[in-house]
Amino acid sequence: MEKKIKKNSKIVLTSEFGDVYVKSDGRQILRPIKALMTLYSKADHLYRVKKDWRIAIEGYRHMNKVASISILAPQKVVVDGIDQPNPYIERDRNRMVLSAIVRKIGIGFSPVGNVTVVDNTLFYNIYSYFIESIQAKMKKTRWDKGQETGETLYPDCAAIGTKDDMPDKKGKWVFFKTIPPLGIWANYEDKAILDCLNEHTQRQRFGERIAQTIVERNIYKNHPAIGISKVQAKPADERGDHVQASVWVYGYRHELAPADIKDVLRQAEEGKETIDVKTELVEDVDLESEADAIKETEKEPEDAEAEEEDDSQSNLFGGGGK
């Protein structure tokens, strides 16, 4: 005998990614969907920044199984008031990548069923992130038994000064400009600076892909179907080596065909007021979030590895040495 579903009842459906909560009017499942999804640090869904746990790109992609946000790349991105091909890559005379400007648009439904568009553009300045990574090493302090000692972890890695004022410490030094006449003298014999140079090489080789990953995560973070970046984590095993966190995600059953999504994209690009568009220009991303994007990029196939090999190895010390 067929079991009848009560009118206006709630149904819990179990799937591979968590419990999905839906409503029924007795005849069919209604459009709004809510799912309680569990994220695991062991699965690279989460990463730690000091005492906080944040959602990594892998975690957002996991949650998007319910949210179903479509992420598309417009053909143009505005750079200094001029339309340019998207993504737009700036290079110096030696073909080294200076910056990557990437624009993506996320199209999805809010929890109440409204079409919501998140338009995100990232200005990814590779040299600035290199300087910031050196400054982070300079500030890093030593910890002992869970307590910060206040002692500098890498005391001989770098120093602030002018180009005519090279440090008299032992090492091999190179000068990088920041705000003229000031800059940073970096000791490239120090392990901390070698780590920074390795990260810089990754940015040179995969700058566009890193920028696209950051933009994608920003869209998931800002779209109301997900709309979360930090979580309250709890131990996932007895030793506490890994953590997990549960997050509510909202979905919405719809009949939008690919042609309809492209039409929404066109309206968003043209700035039509008939749809809800949240526009954001991002010029600064913290190093931890960038590190998550680099980690994800390293997992992807290196289709352009041979072509980019020469660019990543030449002119590494673009700031000029003494």
Beta strands, then each sheet from edge to edge (+ up, - down):
strand 1: 9-15
strand 2: 18-24
strand 3: 29-40
strand 4: 46-49
strand 5: 52-55
strand 6: 70-72
strand 7: 76-79
strand 8: 82-85
strand 9: 88-91
strand 10: 97-109
strand 11: 115-125
strand 12: 141-144
strand 13: 147-152
strand 14: 158-162
strand 15: 173-177
strand 16: 182-187
strand 17: 230-231
strand 18: 234-235
strand 19: 243-252
strand 20: 276-282
sheet 1: 1+ 2- 3+ 19- 18+
sheet 2: 4+ 5- 17+
sheet 3: 6+ 10- 9+
sheet 4: 6+ 10- 11+ 20+
sheet 5: 7+ 8-
sheet 6: 12+ 13-
sheet 7: 14+ 16- 15+
end
